[in-house]
Amino acid sequence: MSTPDDYGGTLAGASILVIDDEPGMRHFLTRILSSRVKRVAEAGSPAEATRLLDEAHFDLVILDNIMPGTTGLEWVTEQRRKGFFADTIMITAYADLETAIAALRAGVSDFVLKPFRANQILGAVARTLDRKYLRRDNTLLRHELNTDAARGKLLGTSQAVSAVRDMLHKLGPLPTPVLFTGASGTGKEIAARSLHALSDRAEKPFVAVNCAAIAPDHMASELFGRVESDDRLKPGLFLLADGGTLFLDEVAQMPEQLQAALLRVLEDQRVRPIGAEREIPLNLRFLFATNADLDQAVAMGKFRADLYHRINVLRIEMPPLRERADDIVELASLFMEQFATTLGMRPLALDEQTLLKLRRYDWPGNVRELRNLIERSVILGGFPDEFSGQGSVAGTEAIENLDLVMQRHMMHVLDRCDGNRAEAARRLGVSRKTIDRKMAVWGE
């Protein structure tokens, strides 16, 4: 359990490996760190440390430079060639210029000279983790800026959306993979972000990857990372998301040669960067999305059957907007307010006729199409003719409004009955023929 202090919350979620051949020093470091970080492991030799790195991922390694058999600097240099990822703090009683330069070349983040006090090592740990997380956040921010990142909440009170929201609350605490399906624009990424926010990983990164937007020959290094020519590891998105949630959108577009690699990552929770000798342990929850028919893709040999069964543990089908007409008023009002504010323009009136036309439209582009329509209409100062509520014939306004009220109420009841006209007729107290006749007049 972490203790709040002057070092902030950076330490709280960290896992640290202490490497020193002196039991007293290991005990001292473990004692001052264990109450402040998530996990501390200790190794009495470089060989033992190597075994621990093969079993678990560490955010930070603290090691002594002078140890029997090999120096800490030699061990770090060797591990970098194998794909060592963790930041490193070296403690030593001898820090000459040559050793300092060699340590910087090997990727050592900081030096602490012996003898040192507890606040010195804690300060070094906090600084190193701050830099580590800042690099990660900057990389992920650049990634999001280069993608069409979805934002916002899953809005709506319709039965279809309420069922999705209930399922998200049920699955939030679980580590199980989830596959989101549905047409483009139905809010699959927003639902995935909502699921992440409901999990115990909410404070960790949520990384969204659009498999269709990455060139196939770059996808492996983008996802898995790679060892550079100077033996430095450039982490991929899998490692940058460690501890959080990785969302693979348009997974059906993943190249066939990478599907086997993804399957292995899912089964082993380990990733091998390109050019690395070591597989790095991961702690990730995987979410997936597609608007393709994966069953058909498997039957045609375009998607691996074993990968499909691995990601299709739990499926959430996102409803199209035409099946949640009750939500269109809320969504249109929200988008109108957002764009009027961000664009600095006057909002348009969402009158009865406009709302009725919005509800009756089929929305092949779903919520994304509605959002784009509202933005375009605010910019142009009016709705397109097919959605405009202006231009009613003089003298017909009262009759038209009465008909609109009747139609809106009947459509609302039908939505509540999932389109069952017999049940809607029972609730409205009219005959089934009355509903059929009205729907024919309204073109429904």
DRENGUZA-187496 format. One record per residue: residue in one letter; x, y, z of N, C-alpha, C in turn. Coordinates in steps of 0.05 Angstrom, whole numbers, padded with zeros to 5 digits, always signed. Layout:
N
AXYZXYZXYZ
...
//
This chain:
444
M+00017-00024+00000+00000+00000+00000+00018+00025+00000
S+00012+00043-00018+00029+00067-00021+00022+00088+00001
T+00044+00102+00008+00041+00123+00028+00045+00150+00015
P+00026+00169+00016+00029+00195+00004+00052+00210+00017
D+00069+00223+00002+00091+00239+00013+00098+00260-00008
D+00122+00273-00004+00131+00294-00021+00138+00285-00049
Y+00139+00259-00054+00147+00249-00080+00124+00245-00100
G+00099+00253-00092+00076+00252-00109+00066+00224-00114
G+00048+00221-00133+00035+00196-00138+00050+00179-00159
T+00073+00189-00169+00087+00175-00190+00096+00147-00181
L+00105+00145-00156+00116+00120-00146+00094+00099-00141
A+00070+00108-00137+00049+00089-00127+00044+00065-00144
G+00045+00068-00171+00039+00046-00188+00063+00032-00199
A+00087+00038-00189+00111+00028-00202+00119+00001-00191
S+00132-00015-00208+00145-00040-00200+00175-00037-00204
I+00190-00044-00182+00219-00038-00182+00234-00063-00175
L+00257-00067-00189+00275-00089-00184+00300-00078-00172
V+00308-00088-00148+00333-00080-00135+00354-00102-00138
I+00378-00095-00149+00399-00115-00154+00424-00106-00139
D+00431-00122-00119+00455-00116-00103+00464-00142-00089
D+00490-00147-00089+00500-00172-00076+00501-00169-00045
E+00498-00145-00035+00498-00141-00006+00470-00142+00005
P+00464-00162+00022+00437-00165+00034+00428-00140+00049
G+00446-00127+00063+00439-00103+00079+00429-00081+00061
M+00443-00076+00038+00434-00055+00020+00407-00062+00007
R+00404-00088-00001+00378-00096-00012+00355-00092+00008
H+00360-00099+00033+00340-00096+00053+00333-00066+00058
F+00354-00049+00058+00350-00020+00062+00332-00009+00039
L+00340-00015+00014+00325-00004-00008+00296-00015-00009
T+00293-00041-00004+00266-00053-00004+00248-00040+00018
R+00260-00035+00041+00245-00024+00063+00235+00004+00057
I+00251+00021+00045+00242+00049+00041+00224+00051+00016
L+00225+00031-00002+00209+00032-00026+00182+00017-00023
S+00181-00004-00007+00158-00022-00007+00132-00008+00002
S+00134+00012+00019+00110+00026+00028+00101+00047+00008
R+00117+00053-00012+00111+00074-00031+00104+00065-00059
V+00113+00041-00067+00109+00032-00094+00090+00007-00094
K+00083-00001-00118+00065-00023-00121+00078-00050-00114
R+00104-00053-00124+00117-00079-00120+00147-00074-00120
V+00161-00088-00103+00190-00088-00102+00200-00117-00102
A+00218-00124-00121+00231-00150-00121+00260-00145-00118
E+00275-00165-00108+00304-00162-00104+00319-00186-00114
A+00343-00180-00124+00360-00201-00135+00388-00197-00123
G+00401-00220-00116+00428-00218-00104+00450-00220-00124
S+00444-00224-00149+00464-00226-00170+00452-00219-00197
P+00469-00212-00216+00459-00207-00243+00445-00231-00256
A+00454-00255-00250+00441-00279-00262+00413-00281-00251
E+00409-00277-00225+00382-00278-00213+00365-00256-00224
A+00376-00232-00229+00361-00210-00240+00351-00217-00268
T+00369-00230-00284+00361-00237-00311+00337-00256-00311
R+00337-00275-00292+00314-00293-00290+00288-00278-00283
L+00290-00259-00265+00267-00243-00257+00256-00226-00280
L+00274-00216-00296+00265-00200-00319+00251-00217-00340
D+00258-00243-00341+00244-00261-00360+00216-00267-00350
E+00211-00264-00324+00185-00271-00312+00166-00248-00309
A+00176-00224-00306+00158-00201-00301+00171-00175-00312
H+00153-00156-00318+00162-00130-00327+00166-00111-00303
F+00188-00095-00304+00193-00076-00283+00196-00048-00296
D+00184-00028-00282+00186-00001-00292+00214+00011-00287
L+00227+00002-00266+00253+00013-00258+00271-00008-00246
V+00297-00007-00252+00316-00024-00239+00337-00007-00224
I+00342-00014-00199+00363-00001-00184+00385-00022-00179
L+00409-00017-00188+00430-00037-00185+00456-00025-00177
D+00472-00042-00163+00499-00034-00155+00517-00039-00179
N+00538-00023-00182+00556-00026-00204+00577-00048-00199
I+00587-00049-00174+00608-00068-00168+00596-00093-00155
M+00595-00115-00171+00585-00140-00161+00603-00163-00170
P+00604-00185-00156+00621-00208-00165+00613-00218-00192
G+00633-00225-00208+00628-00237-00234+00625-00217-00257
T+00609-00197-00253+00605-00176-00274+00596-00150-00261
T+00603-00128-00274+00594-00103-00263+00565-00097-00271
G+00553-00079-00256+00526-00071-00264+00525-00059-00291
L+00546-00044-00299+00546-00031-00325+00548-00052-00347
E+00565-00073-00343+00567-00094-00363+00540-00109-00366
W+00527-00113-00343+00501-00127-00344+00480-00111-00359
V+00479-00085-00354+00460-00068-00368+00465-00068-00398
T+00491-00065-00405+00498-00065-00434+00489-00091-00447
E+00494-00113-00434+00486-00139-00445+00455-00141-00448
Q+00441-00132-00427+00412-00134-00428+00400-00116-00449
R+00412-00093-00454+00402-00075-00475+00402-00089-00502
R+00422-00104-00507+00424-00118-00533+00402-00139-00535
K+00392-00149-00512+00371-00170-00512+00343-00158-00513
G+00341-00132-00509+00315-00119-00509+00306-00110-00481
F+00325-00100-00465+00319-00091-00438+00305-00064-00440
F+00282-00061-00426+00265-00038-00430+00264-00019-00406
A+00268-00029-00382+00264-00013-00358+00285+00009-00355
D+00277+00031-00343+00296+00052-00336+00314+00042-00313
T+00338+00054-00311+00357+00043-00292+00370+00065-00276
I+00373+00060-00250+00389+00077-00232+00412+00061-00222
M+00436+00072-00225+00460+00057-00215+00470+00070-00189
I+00476+00053-00170+00488+00062-00145+00517+00053-00144
T+00535+00070-00137+00563+00063-00137+00578+00082-00118
A+00601+00071-00109+00619+00088-00092+00640+00101-00109
Y+00643+00092-00134+00664+00102-00151+00651+00111-00178
A+00651+00137-00182+00638+00148-00206+00658+00167-00221
D+00676+00155-00237+00694+00171-00253+00681+00179-00279
L+00693+00196-00294+00681+00207-00318+00677+00185-00339
E+00697+00167-00341+00695+00146-00361+00671+00128-00356
T+00667+00121-00330+00644+00104-00323+00618+00118-00328
A+00617+00144-00322+00592+00159-00326+00585+00160-00356
I+00605+00165-00373+00599+00166-00402+00590+00139-00412
A+00603+00117-00403+00595+00090-00411+00566+00084-00401
A+00560+00093-00377+00533+00088-00367+00512+00103-00383
L+00518+00128-00391+00498+00143-00407+00494+00129-00434
R+00516+00119-00446+00514+00105-00471+00497+00079-00468
A+00499+00067-00445+00484+00042-00440+00455+00048-00433
G+00448+00073-00429+00420+00080-00423+00414+00082-00394
V+00434+00084-00376+00429+00088-00348+00417+00116-00344
S+00395+00117-00329+00381+00143-00326+00392+00161-00305
D+00404+00150-00283+00414+00167-00261+00435+00152-00245
F+00452+00167-00231+00472+00157-00213+00465+00166-00185
V+00470+00148-00166+00468+00156-00137+00494+00146-00124
L+00508+00164-00112+00534+00157-00100+00531+00148-00072
K+00546+00127-00065+00547+00117-00037+00566+00134-00021
P+00560+00138+00004+00536+00131+00019+00514+00151+00012
F+00489+00143+00014+00467+00160+00008+00445+00157+00029
R+00428+00177+00031+00405+00176+00049+00380+00167+00035
A+00360+00161+00050+00335+00151+00038+00322+00171+00020
N+00323+00197+00027+00310+00217+00010+00325+00221-00016
Q+00351+00214-00017+00366+00217-00042+00357+00195-00062
I+00355+00171-00053+00347+00149-00071+00317+00153-00079
L+00300+00162-00060+00272+00166-00067+00269+00189-00088
G+00286+00210-00085+00285+00232-00104+00294+00222-00132
A+00315+00206-00133+00324+00195-00158+00303+00178-00171
V+00289+00161-00155+00268+00144-00166+00245+00161-00177
A+00237+00181-00162+00215+00198-00171+00222+00213-00196
R+00246+00223-00198+00255+00238-00223+00255+00219-00247
T+00266+00195-00243+00268+00176-00265+00240+00168-00275
L+00222+00162-00256+00196+00154-00264+00180+00177-00277
D+00184+00201-00267+00171+00224-00279+00180+00227-00308
R+00206+00224-00314+00216+00226-00341+00205+00203-00358
K+00204+00179-00347+00194+00156-00361+00165+00160-00370
Y+00148+00168-00351+00120+00172-00357+00115+00196-00375
L+00132+00216-00373+00129+00239-00391+00135+00231-00419
R+00156+00215-00423+00163+00205-00450+00140+00188-00461
R+00129+00171-00444+00107+00154-00453+00083+00170-00460
D+00076+00190-00443+00052+00206-00448+00055+00223-00473
N+00079+00233-00478+00084+00249-00502+00082+00232-00527
T+00092+00207-00526+00090+00189-00549+00061+00182-00554
L+00046+00176-00533+00018+00168-00537+00002+00192-00546
L+00009+00216-00537-00006+00240-00546-00001+00245-00576
R+00024+00241-00585+00030+00244-00613+00014+00223-00629
H+00013+00199-00618-00002+00177-00632-00031+00185-00634
E-00043+00196-00613-00072+00203-00614-00076+00226-00633
L-00058+00245-00634-00061+00268-00652-00059+00260-00681
N-00046+00237-00686-00044+00227-00714-00066+00209-00721
T-00085+00204-00703-00107+00186-00708-00133+00202-00703
D-00155+00190-00712-00181+00202-00708-00192+00192-00681
A-00181+00202-00659-00188+00191-00633-00216+00199-00625
A-00232+00179-00617-00259+00184-00609-00259+00195-00580
R-00278+00213-00575-00280+00225-00549-00309+00225-00540
G-00314+00231-00515-00341+00234-00506-00351+00209-00492
K-00376+00210-00484-00389+00189-00470-00409+00174-00488
L-00416+00151-00479-00437+00135-00493-00463+00147-00485
L-00476+00162-00502-00500+00177-00496-00525+00162-00505
G-00547+00168-00492-00573+00157-00501-00586+00142-00478
T-00613+00141-00480-00629+00127-00460-00646+00105-00473
S-00642+00100-00499-00658+00080-00513-00652+00053-00501
Q-00670+00034-00506-00666+00007-00496-00641-00006-00506
A-00634-00001-00532-00610-00013-00544-00585-00003-00530
V-00583+00024-00526-00559+00035-00513-00558+00027-00484
S-00580+00026-00471-00581+00018-00442-00571-00010-00439
A-00577-00028-00458-00568-00055-00456-00537-00056-00459
V-00526-00040-00478-00497-00038-00481-00484-00028-00455
R-00496-00007-00444-00485+00005-00420-00485-00014-00397
D-00506-00030-00394-00508-00050-00373-00486-00071-00376
M-00481-00079-00401-00460-00099-00407-00433-00088-00400
L-00428-00063-00406-00402-00050-00400-00397-00050-00370
H-00417-00044-00354-00414-00044-00325-00408-00072-00315
K-00420-00092-00327-00416-00119-00319-00388-00129-00326
L-00377-00120-00349-00351-00130-00358-00328-00112-00348
G-00334-00088-00338-00313-00070-00330-00292-00082-00312
P-00299-00095-00290-00278-00105-00272-00263-00130-00282
L-00271-00142-00304-00260-00167-00313-00236-00162-00332
P-00217-00181-00333-00194-00178-00351-00200-00189-00379
T-00224-00200-00383-00231-00215-00408-00230-00197-00432
P-00219-00207-00455-00221-00192-00480-00249-00188-00489
V-00255-00166-00502-00282-00160-00512-00280-00152-00541
L-00298-00162-00557-00299-00155-00586-00324-00137-00590
F-00319-00113-00600-00341-00095-00607-00347-00097-00637
T-00372-00102-00644-00379-00104-00672-00401-00084-00678
G-00405-00079-00703-00426-00060-00711-00416-00043-00734
A-00434-00029-00747-00427-00013-00770-00409+00010-00762
S-00396+00022-00782-00379+00045-00778-00395+00068-00767
G-00384+00082-00747-00398+00105-00735-00417+00099-00713
T-00418+00074-00703-00437+00067-00682-00426+00072-00654
G-00400+00080-00652-00389+00086-00626-00373+00064-00613
K-00360+00047-00629-00346+00024-00617-00322+00034-00600
E-00307+00054-00609-00285+00063-00593-00294+00078-00568
I-00316+00093-00570-00327+00106-00546-00335+00085-00526
A-00348+00064-00535-00355+00042-00516-00331+00029-00504
A-00310+00025-00520-00285+00013-00509-00272+00031-00488
R-00272+00058-00493-00261+00076-00473-00278+00076-00448
S-00304+00074-00451-00322+00072-00428-00315+00047-00411
L-00311+00025-00425-00304+00000-00411-00277+00003-00396
H-00258+00016-00408-00232+00021-00395-00236+00038-00370
A-00253+00058-00372-00258+00076-00350-00272+00062-00326
L-00286+00040-00332-00300+00025-00312-00282+00004-00299
S-00258+00000-00309-00240-00021-00300-00221-00011-00279
D-00206-00029-00267-00186-00021-00247-00161-00011-00261
R-00162-00009-00287-00139+00002-00303-00144+00031-00311
A-00165+00043-00301-00174+00069-00310-00152+00090-00309
E-00134+00088-00289-00113+00108-00286-00089+00102-00304
K-00089+00080-00318-00068+00072-00336-00075+00080-00365
P-00056+00077-00384-00062+00086-00411-00084+00070-00425
F-00100+00084-00441-00117+00071-00461-00105+00078-00488
V-00097+00058-00503-00083+00062-00529-00101+00050-00551
A-00110+00067-00569-00126+00058-00591-00109+00056-00616
V-00111+00033-00630-00096+00029-00655-00115+00021-00677
N-00115+00037-00698-00131+00031-00722-00114+00014-00741
C-00119-00012-00742-00103-00030-00758-00104-00023-00788
A-00126-00010-00797-00128-00003-00825-00112+00021-00832
A-00103+00037-00812-00090+00062-00817-00059+00060-00816
I-00049+00036-00810-00020+00032-00808-00011+00016-00832
A+00010+00025-00845+00021+00010-00868+00030-00018-00859
P+00023-00039-00874+00029-00066-00865+00058-00071-00859
D+00077-00059-00874+00105-00064-00869+00115-00048-00844
H+00099-00030-00833+00107-00015-00809+00092-00025-00784
M+00072-00042-00788+00055-00049-00766+00069-00065-00744
A+00087-00083-00751+00101-00099-00731+00117-00082-00712
S+00133-00064-00723+00149-00046-00705+00132-00026-00690
E+00110-00018-00702+00092+00001-00689+00079-00012-00664
L+00072-00037-00667+00059-00051-00645+00079-00063-00625
F+00099-00077-00635+00117-00092-00618+00142-00077-00609
G+00149-00056-00624+00174-00042-00618+00197-00055-00632
R+00220-00042-00629+00244-00053-00642+00269-00043-00628
V+00290-00059-00631+00317-00051-00620+00331-00035-00641
E+00339-00011-00634+00353+00007-00653+00382-00001-00656
S+00396+00011-00675+00423+00004-00681+00442+00009-00658
D+00435+00027-00640+00452+00033-00616+00443+00016-00592
D+00429-00006-00597+00419-00024-00576+00398-00012-00558
R+00388+00011-00564+00366+00023-00549+00340+00011-00559
L+00322+00007-00541+00296-00004-00548+00276+00018-00554
K+00265+00019-00578+00243+00038-00583+00217+00022-00578
P+00203+00029-00556+00180+00013-00548+00157+00016-00568
G+00143-00006-00573+00119-00005-00589+00094+00002-00572
L+00071+00004-00585+00047+00011-00571+00039-00009-00550
F+00046-00035-00554+00040-00055-00534+00053-00048-00507
L+00079-00041-00509+00094-00035-00484+00086-00008-00473
L+00080+00011-00490+00071+00037-00480+00044+00036-00465
A+00028+00016-00473+00002+00013-00460+00003-00005-00435
D+00027-00015-00429+00029-00035-00407+00016-00025-00381
G+00000-00043-00370-00015-00037-00346-00043-00027-00351
G-00048-00018-00377-00073-00007-00384-00088-00025-00404
T-00100-00011-00424-00118-00025-00443-00108-00019-00471
L-00106-00039-00488-00100-00036-00516-00124-00042-00533
F-00133-00023-00549-00157-00026-00566-00148-00028-00595
L-00152-00051-00607-00146-00056-00635-00171-00053-00652
D-00173-00030-00665-00197-00025-00682-00191-00036-00710
E-00213-00042-00724-00211-00054-00751-00191-00077-00751
V-00194-00095-00732-00175-00118-00729-00176-00136-00753
A-00199-00136-00768-00201-00153-00791-00181-00144-00813
Q-00171-00119-00811-00152-00109-00831-00123-00116-00824
M-00118-00129-00802-00091-00136-00794-00079-00156-00815
P-00055-00151-00824-00042-00169-00844-00041-00197-00833
E-00043-00216-00850-00045-00244-00842-00019-00253-00827
Q+00004-00243-00836+00029-00251-00823+00031-00241-00794
L+00016-00220-00787+00017-00210-00760-00004-00223-00742
Q-00024-00236-00754-00045-00248-00738-00034-00270-00720
A-00015-00285-00730-00002-00306-00713+00013-00294-00690
A+00027-00272-00695+00042-00258-00674+00023-00247-00653
L+00001-00236-00661-00019-00225-00642-00031-00248-00625
L-00036-00271-00638-00047-00294-00623-00028-00302-00601
R-00002-00302-00607+00018-00311-00587+00019-00291-00564
V+00017-00265-00571+00017-00244-00550-00007-00248-00531
L-00030-00254-00543-00054-00257-00527-00052-00282-00509
E-00040-00303-00519-00039-00327-00503-00017-00326-00481
D+00005-00313-00488+00028-00313-00469+00030-00287-00453
Q+00017-00265-00461+00020-00239-00449+00050-00231-00448
R+00063-00235-00471+00091-00228-00474+00094-00218-00502
V+00114-00200-00506+00119-00189-00532+00149-00189-00538
R+00157-00196-00562+00185-00195-00570+00189-00172-00590
P+00202-00150-00582+00207-00129-00602+00224-00139-00625
I+00222-00127-00647+00238-00135-00671+00268-00131-00664
G+00284-00151-00668+00312-00150-00662+00320-00156-00634
A+00301-00162-00617+00307-00168-00589+00309-00198-00585
E+00325-00206-00565+00328-00234-00558+00308-00242-00536
R+00298-00223-00521+00281-00229-00498+00252-00222-00504
E+00234-00239-00495+00206-00232-00494+00200-00216-00469
I+00186-00194-00471+00181-00177-00449+00153-00183-00438
P+00150-00189-00413+00123-00194-00401+00105-00169-00403
L+00079-00174-00408+00060-00152-00410+00038-00155-00389
N+00026-00132-00382+00002-00133-00366-00019-00115-00380
L-00034-00127-00398-00052-00112-00415-00080-00125-00416
R-00100-00108-00419-00126-00118-00427-00130-00111-00456
F-00139-00130-00471-00143-00126-00500-00172-00123-00507
L-00178-00102-00522-00205-00098-00533-00202-00096-00563
F-00222-00106-00578-00221-00107-00607-00247-00096-00618
A-00246-00087-00643-00270-00077-00657-00267-00083-00687
T-00290-00087-00699-00291-00091-00728-00319-00084-00738
N-00320-00074-00763-00346-00071-00776-00349-00092-00798
A-00330-00111-00799-00331-00132-00819-00344-00157-00807
D-00352-00175-00825-00363-00201-00817-00340-00220-00813
L-00331-00224-00788-00308-00241-00782-00314-00270-00788
D-00338-00279-00784-00345-00306-00791-00340-00312-00821
Q-00348-00293-00837-00344-00295-00866-00314-00294-00873
A-00300-00275-00859-00271-00273-00864-00256-00298-00857
V-00264-00312-00835-00252-00337-00828-00259-00358-00849
A-00284-00359-00858-00292-00379-00878-00277-00375-00904
M-00270-00350-00911-00255-00344-00935-00225-00346-00932
G-00216-00353-00908-00187-00355-00903-00172-00330-00900
K-00187-00307-00896-00174-00281-00893-00168-00274-00864
F-00179-00290-00845-00174-00285-00817-00171-00312-00803
R-00151-00313-00786-00145-00339-00772-00168-00347-00754
A-00176-00372-00757-00198-00382-00740-00190-00383-00711
D-00165-00391-00704-00156-00392-00676-00155-00365-00664
L-00147-00344-00679-00147-00317-00669-00175-00307-00664
Y-00193-00313-00683-00221-00305-00681-00233-00316-00655
H-00229-00342-00649-00240-00354-00625-00227-00342-00600
R-00202-00333-00602-00188-00321-00579-00199-00294-00572
I-00206-00278-00593-00216-00251-00587-00246-00249-00584
N-00260-00270-00593-00289-00270-00592-00300-00284-00567
V-00287-00277-00544-00296-00289-00518-00323-00276-00510
L-00323-00250-00511-00348-00235-00505-00351-00214-00527
R-00376-00212-00537-00381-00194-00560-00403-00174-00552
I-00398-00149-00559-00418-00128-00556-00425-00117-00583
E-00449-00120-00591-00458-00109-00617-00469-00081-00613
M-00456-00062-00626-00465-00034-00623-00488-00028-00641
P-00510-00018-00631-00534-00014-00647-00531+00009-00667
P-00542+00006-00691-00542+00029-00710-00561+00050-00700
L-00556+00074-00710-00572+00097-00700-00602+00094-00708
R-00607+00081-00730-00635+00078-00738-00651+00061-00718
E-00638+00045-00702-00651+00028-00682-00653+00042-00654
R-00643+00066-00653-00644+00081-00628-00654+00110-00633
A-00676+00112-00647-00687+00138-00654-00692+00156-00630
D-00698+00143-00607-00703+00159-00583-00679+00176-00575
D-00655+00168-00583-00631+00182-00575-00623+00205-00594
I-00637+00207-00617-00628+00227-00636-00632+00255-00626
V-00653+00260-00611-00658+00287-00601-00635+00295-00581
E-00628+00277-00563-00606+00282-00544-00580+00287-00558
L-00573+00269-00578-00548+00272-00592-00547+00297-00609
A-00569+00303-00623-00569+00327-00639-00566+00352-00622
S-00580+00353-00600-00578+00376-00582-00549+00380-00571
L-00537+00357-00563-00509+00358-00553-00490+00368-00574
F-00492+00357-00599-00474+00365-00620-00478+00394-00627
M-00503+00403-00627-00509+00431-00634-00496+00449-00613
E-00498+00443-00588-00485+00459-00567-00455+00459-00570
Q-00444+00436-00575-00415+00433-00577-00404+00450-00600
F-00416+00447-00624-00405+00461-00647-00411+00491-00646
A-00433+00499-00635-00438+00527-00633-00418+00541-00614
T-00410+00526-00594-00390+00537-00575-00362+00537-00587
T-00353+00514-00598-00326+00512-00609-00322+00530-00634
L-00342+00532-00650-00340+00548-00674-00347+00578-00670
G-00358+00584-00647-00365+00612-00641-00388+00622-00659
M-00407+00604-00665-00429+00611-00683-00456+00606-00668
R-00477+00618-00679-00503+00615-00667-00514+00586-00672
P-00526+00574-00651-00538+00548-00655-00563+00550-00672
L-00569+00528-00686-00594+00528-00702-00617+00517-00685
A-00641+00525-00692-00665+00515-00678-00671+00487-00686
L-00674+00469-00667-00682+00442-00672-00713+00440-00668
D-00728+00450-00688-00757+00450-00685-00769+00423-00690
E-00795+00421-00686-00809+00395-00687-00805+00381-00714
Q-00807+00396-00736-00805+00384-00762-00777+00374-00767
T-00757+00389-00759-00729+00380-00763-00724+00355-00747
L-00733+00355-00722-00728+00331-00705-00742+00306-00717
L-00766+00310-00727-00781+00288-00739-00766+00277-00764
K-00756+00295-00780-00741+00286-00804-00714+00273-00796
L-00702+00282-00775-00677+00269-00765-00684+00241-00756
R-00707+00238-00742-00714+00211-00732-00721+00192-00755
R-00733+00202-00776-00742+00185-00797-00720+00178-00817
Y-00697+00192-00816-00675+00186-00834-00662+00160-00827
D-00651+00146-00846-00640+00119-00842-00612+00119-00829
W-00596+00140-00832-00570+00144-00820-00551+00121-00826
P-00543+00117-00851-00524+00096-00858-00497+00101-00845
G-00490+00126-00840-00465+00132-00826-00467+00134-00796
N-00491+00129-00786-00495+00127-00757-00489+00153-00742
V-00479+00151-00717-00475+00175-00701-00455+00194-00714
R-00435+00183-00727-00414+00200-00740-00427+00217-00762
E-00446+00206-00776-00460+00221-00797-00477+00243-00785
L-00491+00237-00763-00507+00258-00750-00489+00280-00740
R-00466+00273-00728-00448+00293-00718-00438+00311-00741
N-00431+00299-00763-00421+00314-00786-00443+00332-00798
L-00467+00323-00798-00490+00339-00808-00494+00364-00791
I-00493+00360-00764-00497+00383-00746-00474+00403-00750
E-00450+00394-00751-00427+00412-00755-00429+00427-00781
R-00435+00414-00802-00438+00427-00828-00461+00447-00828
S-00483+00440-00816-00506+00458-00815-00500+00483-00799
V-00486+00480-00776-00479+00504-00761-00461+00522-00777
I-00442+00511-00791-00423+00527-00807-00438+00542-00830
L-00457+00528-00843-00471+00540-00866-00495+00557-00857
G-00503+00555-00831-00525+00572-00821-00552+00560-00826
G-00554+00535-00833-00581+00523-00838-00578+00494-00845
F-00600+00479-00840-00600+00451-00847-00604+00447-00877
P-00595+00425-00889-00602+00419-00917-00633+00417-00919
D-00643+00419-00943-00672+00420-00948-00685+00395-00937
E-00672+00372-00940-00685+00347-00931-00689+00345-00901
F-00675+00363-00886-00678+00363-00857-00690+00389-00846
S-00693+00409-00864-00702+00435-00855-00731+00434-00846
G-00737+00449-00824-00764+00450-00814-00779+00475-00824
Q-00766+00491-00842-00778+00515-00852-00796+00510-00876
G-00814+00528-00882-00828+00527-00908-00855+00513-00907
S-00868+00511-00883-00894+00498-00882-00915+00517-00895
V-00935+00505-00906-00956+00520-00920-00973+00535-00900
A-00979+00561-00906-00995+00577-00887-01023+00565-00883
G-01033+00565-00859-01059+00555-00853-01060+00526-00846
T-01038+00511-00849-01037+00483-00843-01021+00477-00818
E-01011+00498-00805-00992+00493-00783-01005+00477-00760
A-01030+00484-00751-01042+00471-00729-01047+00441-00735
I-01057+00436-00760-01062+00408-00767-01036+00392-00768
E-01016+00405-00780-00990+00392-00783-00977+00386-00756
N-00979+00404-00738-00968+00400-00711-00982+00378-00696
L-01009+00376-00699-01023+00355-00686-01015+00328-00697
D-01011+00327-00724-01002+00302-00736-00974+00294-00727
L-00957+00315-00724-00930+00310-00715-00929+00299-00687
V-00946+00310-00669-00947+00300-00642-00956+00271-00642
M-00977+00264-00658-00987+00237-00659-00965+00218-00670
Q-00951+00227-00691-00931+00210-00703-00908+00206-00683
R-00899+00227-00670-00877+00225-00652-00883+00205-00629
H-00908+00208-00618-00916+00190-00596-00918+00161-00605
M-00929+00157-00628-00932+00129-00638-00904+00117-00644
M-00886+00133-00655-00859+00123-00661-00844+00117-00635
H-00849+00133-00615-00836+00129-00589-00845+00102-00577
V-00871+00097-00578-00882+00072-00566-00872+00048-00582
L-00871+00051-00609-00860+00029-00625-00831+00023-00619
D-00815+00044-00614-00787+00040-00606-00785+00025-00580
R-00803+00032-00561-00803+00018-00535-00811-00011-00538
C-00826-00017-00559-00836-00045-00564-00818-00059-00584
D-00794-00048-00590-00776-00060-00609-00789-00065-00636
G-00807-00046-00645-00820-00048-00670-00844-00067-00672
N-00851-00079-00649-00874-00098-00649-00900-00082-00650
R-00913-00081-00674-00937-00064-00677-00961-00074-00661
A-00963-00100-00658-00986-00111-00642-00984-00102-00613
E-00960-00103-00602-00956-00094-00574-00960-00064-00571
A-00950-00049-00592-00953-00020-00591-00983-00013-00592
A-00998-00027-00609-01027-00022-00611-01041-00027-00584
R-01032-00048-00570-01044-00055-00544-01039-00032-00525
R-01014-00022-00524-01007-00001-00505-01021+00026-00512
L-01025+00031-00538-01037+00056-00546-01068+00055-00545
G-01079+00030-00543-01108+00028-00542-01122+00032-00568
V-01107+00025-00590-01118+00026-00617-01115-00001-00630
S-01127-00004-00654-01125-00029-00668-01098-00030-00683
R-01090-00055-00690-01066-00059-00705-01068-00046-00733
K-01093-00047-00744-01097-00035-00771-01093-00005-00770
T-01100+00008-00748-01095+00037-00745-01066+00044-00747
I-01050+00028-00733-01021+00033-00734-01010+00028-00763
D-01019+00006-00775-01010+00000-00802-01017+00022-00822
R-01041+00033-00819-01050+00054-00837-01034+00080-00833
K-01030+00087-00808-01014+00111-00802-00985+00108-00812
M-00973+00085-00808-00945+00080-00816-00943+00082-00846
A-00964+00072-00860-00963+00074-00890-00965+00103-00899
V-00981+00119-00885-00983+00147-00892-00957+00162-00887
W-00943+00154-00865-00918+00168-00858-00894+00156-00873
G-00899+00135-00888-00877+00123-00903-00858+00107-00886
E-00868+00096-00864-00852+00080-00846-00856+00050-00853
//
